[in-house]
Amino acid sequence: MSLPSDYLVRRLRMRHLELLVALVDAGSMRAAATHLNLSQPALSKMLGEIEAGFDARLFERTAHGLVANAAGNAAIYRARVILGELSRSKDEVDAVRDGAEGLLRLGTLSVTATVPQAVIELRRRLPLAKVQVHEGRVRELIQRLLNSELDCVFGAVTPELLTSAQLSLLKPELLVADELCVLCAQGHSLSRKRRLTWRDVQLQPWVAPPKDTLVRQALMTAFLNAGLKPPEPAIEVLSSVTLGSVLRLDENMLGAVRFEQARDELARGGIVRLPITPPALLPSLGLYTRQAAEGPPAVVQAFADAIRSVSTRVNIQKPSGTAKKRKSG
């Protein structure tokens, strides 16, 4: 018979939760003991207390050390959430104590036109809100969201995430339609063409993101769908800002970038978007939050409202695959 949950609350301390996470992150009992400044006997004793508190074995003892089982993984996930929430509460109390109306920890793509507008809209609604923007790849940001290190994530709502086991822990909301854009310098020989196909641009020198990105995969798929061999980029770069700089410096090159990032590059000037058909769609962009019975904090809800408002304006001028193409950034 399982023990009541209040027994677990009485038995375990924050140090026990730190130990659970350290055992996984450090990779061994010795490394975890060093990280927590404990002796190995003391660590073993604490682990025994944890398993007694849960009334379940959480780790299997193998020749390679401790390996978390299914029950252990569940406990470790919740330990991360609790520690993350505690860290958030400290940061939020500090922010409020210093006069802020709340603290928003936002994960997002490295370059996005929608997020800065939404942050400014949030600040218009809550002038004293404090915002911390963390940039990175969506997969890594989602994990930080699940660990309560972030409050929300703006990024691509991919089929991979929608079919993953993590979906039950997330609340995704589709906001902005997205597609692949091909950019070039204003002085490029194709810049004044009114209609192009993928065959017209196949032999051009390209600058594009790495193969493991959605943009590069969409570029390759566009050529394959047209019965063409995808070109091998002369330059691979992840940052759309760097890509735009390369195009301005070498007017012979074409660049592949998502619509959301093309808006910023077009607004900087010196760059145009080529009207290539058929369009190559990308997964829509959206806002991820964690499923929670108590609902999101007020500042997170205010940001969600702000980004919905901005997204509505963006979708009025959708990519060429769904409506008229933007004339500029």
C-alpha positions in Angstrom: 0.0 0.0 0.0 1.4 3.4 -1.0 2.2 6.0 1.7 0.1 9.2 1.9 1.5 12.3 0.0 1.8 14.3 3.3 4.3 11.7 4.5 6.5 12.5 1.5 6.2 16.2 2.3 7.3 15.7 5.9 10.2 13.4 5.0 11.8 15.2 2.1 13.7 18.5 2.0 14.9 20.6 -0.9 18.3 19.0 -0.5 16.7 15.6 -1.5 15.3 17.2 -4.7 18.7 18.7 -5.5 20.2 15.2 -5.1 17.7 13.6 -7.5 18.6 16.2 -10.2 22.3 16.0 -9.5 22.4 12.2 -9.9 21.1 12.5 -13.4 23.0 15.6 -14.5 26.3 14.6 -12.9 26.2 11.1 -14.4 27.5 9.2 -11.3 27.2 9.1 -7.6 30.8 10.3 -7.1 30.3 13.3 -9.4 26.9 14.1 -7.7 28.5 13.8 -4.3 31.3 16.2 -5.3 28.7 18.6 -6.8 26.7 18.7 -3.6 29.7 18.6 -1.4 28.7 15.4 0.2 30.5 12.2 1.0 29.3 9.1 -0.9 28.0 7.4 2.2 25.9 10.5 3.0 24.6 10.6 -0.6 23.6 6.9 -0.4 21.8 7.6 2.9 19.9 10.5 1.4 19.0 8.4 -1.7 17.6 5.8 0.6 15.5 8.4 2.4 14.2 9.6 -1.0 13.2 6.1 -2.1 11.6 5.5 1.4 9.6 8.7 1.0 8.3 7.7 -2.4 7.9 4.1 -1.2 9.5 3.0 -4.5 12.8 2.2 -6.1 13.8 5.1 -8.3 17.2 3.9 -9.6 18.6 0.6 -10.8 22.0 -0.2 -9.6 24.1 -1.4 -12.6 27.8 -2.0 -13.4 27.8 1.5 -14.9 26.3 3.2 -11.9 22.8 4.3 -11.1 20.2 4.5 -13.9 16.8 6.1 -13.3 13.9 3.8 -13.9 10.4 5.0 -15.0 9.4 6.0 -11.5 12.7 7.7 -11.0 12.3 9.7 -14.2 8.9 10.9 -13.0 10.2 11.9 -9.7 13.2 13.7 -11.3 10.9 15.6 -13.7 8.8 16.9 -10.8 11.9 17.7 -8.7 13.2 19.9 -11.6 9.8 21.7 -11.8 9.7 22.3 -8.0 13.3 23.7 -8.0 12.5 25.8 -11.1 9.4 27.2 -9.5 11.4 28.0 -6.3 14.0 29.8 -8.4 11.2 31.7 -10.3 9.6 32.7 -7.0 12.9 34.2 -5.8 13.4 36.1 -9.1 9.8 37.3 -9.1 9.9 38.5 -5.5 13.2 40.3 -6.2 11.6 42.0 -9.3 8.5 43.0 -7.4 10.5 44.3 -4.5 12.5 46.5 -7.0 9.2 47.9 -8.3 8.4 45.7 -11.2 4.8 44.5 -12.0 6.0 41.0 -12.7 8.8 39.0 -14.3 8.5 37.3 -17.7 11.1 34.7 -18.7 10.6 34.3 -22.4 12.3 31.8 -24.7 12.4 32.6 -28.4 14.1 32.2 -31.8 17.4 34.1 -32.1 15.8 36.6 -34.5 12.1 37.3 -34.7 10.0 40.4 -35.7 7.0 39.4 -33.7 8.6 39.1 -30.2 10.1 42.6 -29.9 6.7 44.1 -30.9 4.9 41.9 -28.4 7.4 42.8 -25.6 6.8 46.5 -26.3 3.0 45.9 -26.3 3.4 44.1 -22.9 5.3 47.0 -21.5 2.5 49.3 -22.8 0.0 47.3 -20.9 2.2 46.7 -17.8 4.8 49.6 -17.9 6.7 48.1 -14.9 6.9 44.6 -16.1 10.4 43.1 -16.3 11.3 40.8 -19.3 14.2 38.4 -19.6 14.6 37.1 -23.2 16.4 33.8 -23.7 17.3 32.9 -27.3 18.0 29.5 -28.6 16.6 26.4 -30.5 13.0 25.6 -29.7 13.7 22.0 -28.6 16.1 23.2 -25.9 13.9 26.1 -24.9 10.9 23.7 -24.5 12.9 21.6 -22.1 13.8 24.7 -20.1 10.0 25.5 -20.1 9.2 22.1 -18.8 11.8 22.5 -16.1 10.2 25.8 -15.0 13.3 27.8 -16.1 11.1 29.7 -18.6 7.5 30.9 -18.5 6.7 30.6 -22.2 8.4 29.9 -25.5 7.7 31.5 -28.9 8.8 29.2 -31.7 7.8 26.7 -34.5 4.9 24.4 -33.6 6.4 21.3 -35.3 4.9 17.9 -36.0 7.7 16.4 -33.9 6.6 18.3 -30.8 2.9 17.8 -31.5 3.4 14.0 -31.5 5.9 13.8 -28.7 5.1 12.6 -25.1 5.8 16.2 -24.0 2.6 17.5 -25.6 0.5 16.5 -22.6 2.6 18.8 -20.5 2.4 21.8 -22.9 -0.2 24.2 -24.1 0.7 25.3 -27.7 -1.2 28.1 -29.5 -0.7 28.7 -33.2 -0.2 32.4 -33.9 1.7 33.3 -37.0 1.7 31.6 -40.4 5.2 31.0 -41.8 7.0 30.0 -45.0 10.4 29.9 -46.6 11.6 33.2 -48.2 14.4 33.6 -50.7 16.2 36.9 -50.4 18.9 38.6 -52.4 20.6 42.0 -52.6 18.8 44.8 -54.5 21.6 44.6 -57.1 21.1 40.9 -57.9 20.3 40.0 -61.5 17.0 38.4 -60.4 15.9 41.1 -58.1 13.5 42.7 -60.6 11.9 39.5 -61.8 8.1 39.4 -61.1 7.8 35.6 -61.3 10.3 32.8 -60.7 10.3 29.1 -60.2 12.7 26.9 -58.3 14.4 25.9 -61.5 15.3 29.5 -62.1 17.3 29.7 -58.9 18.7 26.2 -58.7 22.2 27.0 -60.0 22.6 30.2 -58.1 25.2 30.4 -55.2 23.3 30.0 -51.9 23.7 30.9 -48.3 21.5 28.9 -46.0 21.1 27.5 -42.5 22.5 24.0 -41.6 20.7 20.8 -42.6 19.2 20.1 -39.2 17.1 23.3 -39.4 13.5 23.6 -40.6 14.5 26.3 -43.1 17.1 24.2 -44.8 14.8 21.2 -44.9 12.1 23.3 -46.5 14.5 24.6 -49.1 15.6 21.1 -50.0 12.0 19.9 -50.1 11.0 22.8 -52.4 13.6 21.7 -55.0 12.8 18.0 -54.6 9.1 18.7 -55.1 10.0 20.5 -58.4 12.0 17.4 -59.5 15.3 19.2 -59.0 18.5 18.3 -57.1 18.8 20.7 -54.1 21.8 23.0 -54.3 24.6 22.7 -51.8 25.0 26.1 -50.1 28.3 27.9 -50.6 27.9 29.3 -47.1 26.1 27.8 -44.1 25.0 30.1 -41.3 22.4 29.9 -38.6 21.8 33.6 -37.9 19.5 35.4 -40.3 21.3 38.6 -39.4 24.6 37.2 -40.6 22.9 35.8 -43.7 21.5 39.3 -44.5 25.0 40.8 -44.1 26.5 38.2 -46.5 23.8 39.0 -49.1 24.5 42.7 -48.9 28.3 42.1 -49.3 28.0 39.7 -52.2 25.2 40.6 -54.6 25.5 37.3 -56.5 24.2 35.2 -53.7 20.7 34.1 -52.7 19.7 33.4 -49.1 17.0 31.1 -47.5 15.3 32.4 -44.4 11.9 32.1 -42.7 9.2 34.8 -43.3 9.3 35.8 -39.6 13.0 36.7 -39.9 12.8 38.0 -43.5 10.6 40.8 -42.2 13.5 42.2 -40.2 16.0 41.9 -43.0 13.7 43.6 -45.5 13.1 46.4 -43.0 16.9 47.0 -42.8 17.0 47.7 -46.5 19.3 46.6 -49.3 17.5 43.3 -49.5 14.5 42.1 -51.6 12.4 39.0 -51.6 12.2 36.9 -54.7 8.7 35.9 -55.9 9.3 32.2 -56.3 6.4 29.7 -56.9 5.2 27.4 -55.6 5.7 28.6 -52.0 7.4 26.4 -49.5 5.5 26.4 -46.2 7.1 26.1 -42.8 5.4 25.1 -39.5 3.4 27.9 -38.0 4.9 29.9 -35.1 3.2 29.8 -31.8 3.4 30.3 -28.1 4.1 27.4 -25.7 3.2 27.5 -22.1 3.0 24.7 -19.5 -0.2 23.0 -18.6 -1.1 24.1 -15.1 -4.3 23.8 -13.1 -3.8 27.2 -11.5 -3.3 29.0 -14.8 -0.3 31.1 -15.8 1.0 34.1 -13.8 -0.6 37.5 -14.6 2.4 38.7 -16.5 2.5 35.6 -18.7 -1.2 36.0 -19.5 -0.6 39.6 -20.3 2.2 38.7 -22.7 0.0 36.0 -24.3 -2.6 38.7 -25.0 0.0 41.1 -26.3 1.5 38.5 -28.7 -2.0 37.5 -30.0 -2.6 41.2 -30.7 0.7 41.6 -32.6 0.1 38.3 -34.5 -3.3 39.4 -35.7 -1.6 42.4 -37.4 1.1 40.2 -38.8 -1.4 37.7 -40.3 -3.2 40.4 -42.1 -0.1 40.6 -44.3 0.5 36.8 -44.5 3.2 35.1 -46.6 2.6 34.7 -50.3 1.4 31.1 -49.8 -1.7 32.3 -48.0 -2.3 35.8 -49.0 -0.7 38.8 -50.8 3.0 39.1 -50.4 4.4 41.8 -48.2 5.9 44.7 -50.3 8.5 45.5 -47.7 9.5 44.6 -44.1 
